[in-house]
Amino acid sequence: MWSRPVALNDLVLAISLFVGFVIAGLTLDRLMRRRMRRRGTITSWGGDHIVLAALRTATLVWFTAAGLASASAALPLKPHLAHLIGKLIAALVVGATTLAVARAAADSVKLYSLRTGGAVKSSSIFVTLTRLAILALGLLVLLQALGVSITPLLTALGVGGLAVALALQDTLANLFAGIHILASRKVRLGDYVKLDTGEEGYVIDISWRNTSIKQLSNSVVIVPNAKLASAVVTNFYQPEKETAVIVSVGVGYDSDLDEVEATTIEVARSVQREVPGGVPDYIPIVRYTAFAESSIQFNVILRVRDTTDRFLLTHELIKRLHARYDRDGIDLPYPVRTIRFDGARELSALDLGSSR
């Protein structure tokens, strides 16, 4: 173990150096942790604090490696033991550096996307890919530092890549589908979408495998990226958040249609101006659409700032129209079916009811 007898002074110096470096690392780590706690979440950070967070991950390991190197240099170690300790130090430094760089890169991607609000936004797929790429590169550097040749490993990975791709074809399909979804910018985080299967809600995350859609009921629908890429998706936030709301109404055949149109527009304009979520400057539109069995059908077209505001505006419009029609004597008919018998007089549903 020793190349010569160890003096007490050498042993005390080695222990002092190692303990001193460890204490320095712990002190610096505590200071950086306290600074980060005062800064709050990642959204309030700048580039310097991303570096600070990454350094805090590796500081203690670096100081420990430095203490181990100083202590081994102060002791008369045999060459093979010194070589072994050197490899251990290299492994600690490379591993800690890889983790620090991976964290800094992932936080940088997350911070940039959150601040720009672009296609990637806070999607975990890009953060995960960035972290995995740096960790894979760090692993190769670590193996090389330990004296392990990476050439056979790269060759084996190349040969086995086809087999892995075949075994993980569903996973890879979801991965590339997720990248395609984000790159095309047709569906972005925060968008309100509706699938052709009926599910609708806010896109809260696009990971390497699934897309998470939070419904208004506060439940989350998990959709594989490959299925989302091939589905018919209605994006209510493209090209803008403002959208039209169509409310179907029916009035009796004896109604004055000009009066009905004027009254309906007046009520609809009050809803647009007074109900939160409506576009105050928008002039509602009334369009008659069909002669139904018991009523003349028409649509009232409103406009809302966000698609989720349509529920409140529709609610208020129906309430106010019912009260106004009742006050103005406009008939809101209900279905009445007339029954005819061969050779007999015509009987209505009301006649049948009164004969009981």
Long-range contacts (C-beta under 8 A, 24 or more apart in sequence): 1-77, 1-78, 1-81, 2-75, 2-76, 2-77, 2-78, 3-76, 3-77, 3-78, 3-79, 4-76, 6-75, 6-76, 10-74, 10-75, 10-76, 11-75, 13-74, 14-70, 14-71, 14-72, 14-74, 14-75, 15-71, 17-67, 17-70, 17-71, 17-74, 18-67, 18-68, 18-70, 18-71, 19-67, 20-67, 21-63, 21-64, 21-66, 21-67, 21-70, 22-60, 22-63, 22-64, 22-67, 24-63, 25-59, 25-60, 25-61, 25-62, 25-63, 25-64, 25-67, 26-60, 28-59, 28-63, 29-56, 29-59, 29-60, 32-56, 32-59, 42-107, 42-110, 42-111, 42-114, 43-111, 43-114, 43-115, 45-107, 45-111, 47-108, 50-104, 50-107, 50-108, 50-111, 51-104, 53-103, 53-104, 53-107, 54-100, 54-101, 54-103, 54-104, 54-107, 55-100, 57-96, 57-99, 57-100, 57-103, 58-96, 58-97, 58-99, 58-100, 61-92, 61-93, 61-95, 61-96, 62-92, 62-93, 62-96, 64-92, 65-89, 65-92, 65-93, 65-96, 68-92, 87-145, 87-146, 87-147, 90-145, 90-146, 91-142, 91-145, 91-146, 94-138, 94-141, 94-142, 94-145, 95-138, 95-142, 97-138, 98-134, 98-135, 98-137, 98-138, 98-139, 98-141, 98-142, 99-135, 99-138, 101-134, 101-138, 102-130, 102-131, 102-134, 102-135, 102-138, 103-131, 105-130, 105-131, 105-134, 106-130, 106-131, 119-182, 119-183, 119-185, 119-188, 120-182, 121-188, 121-189, 121-190, 122-189, 122-205, 123-182, 123-189, 123-205, 123-206, 123-207, 124-205, 124-206, 124-207, 124-208, 125-175, 125-178, 125-179, 125-182, 125-206, 125-207, 125-208, 126-182, 128-207, 128-208, 129-208, 170-226, 171-209, 173-225, 173-226, 174-208, 174-209, 174-210, 174-224, 174-225, 174-226, 175-208, 175-209, 175-225, 177-224, 177-225, 177-226, 177-228, 177-229, 178-206, 178-207, 178-208, 178-209, 178-211, 178-225, 180-229, 181-206, 181-211, 181-225, 181-228, 181-229, 182-206, 186-233, 186-235, 186-238, 187-211, 187-228, 187-233, 187-235, 188-237, 190-237, 191-235, 191-236, 191-237, 191-238, 192-235, 192-236, 192-237, 192-306, 192-307, 192-308, 193-233, 193-234, 193-235, 193-236, 193-237, 194-233, 194-234, 194-236, 195-223, 195-228, 195-231, 195-232, 195-233, 195-234, 196-231, 196-232, 196-233, 197-231, 199-223, 200-234, 216-308, 236-307, 237-307, 241-305, 241-306, 241-307, 242-279, 242-303, 242-304, 242-305, 242-306, 243-303, 243-304, 243-306, 243-307, 243-310, 244-301, 244-302, 244-303, 245-301, 245-302, 245-303, 245-304, 245-310, 245-313, 245-314, 246-299, 246-300, 246-301, 246-302, 247-299, 247-300, 247-302, 247-314, 247-317, 247-318, 248-289, 248-297, 248-298, 248-299, 249-297, 249-298, 249-299, 249-300, 249-321, 250-292, 250-294, 250-295, 250-296, 250-297, 250-298, 250-332, 250-333, 251-295, 251-296, 251-298, 251-325, 251-330, 251-331, 251-332, 251-333, 252-294, 252-295, 252-296, 252-330, 252-331, 252-332, 252-333, 253-295, 253-296, 253-333, 254-331, 255-296, 255-330, 255-331, 257-288, 257-296, 259-328, 259-330, 260-298, 260-330, 261-286, 261-298, 263-324, 263-325, 263-328, 263-330, 264-298, 264-300, 264-321, 267-317, 267-320, 267-321, 267-324, 268-300, 268-302, 268-317, 270-320, 271-302, 271-313, 271-316, 271-317, 271-320, 272-302, 272-303, 272-313, 275-312, 275-313, 275-316, 276-309, 276-312, 277-304, 277-305, 277-306, 277-308, 277-309, 277-312, 277-313, 278-302, 278-303, 278-304, 278-305, 278-309, 278-313, 279-303, 279-304, 279-305, 293-335, 294-333, 294-334, 294-335, 294-336, 295-332, 295-333
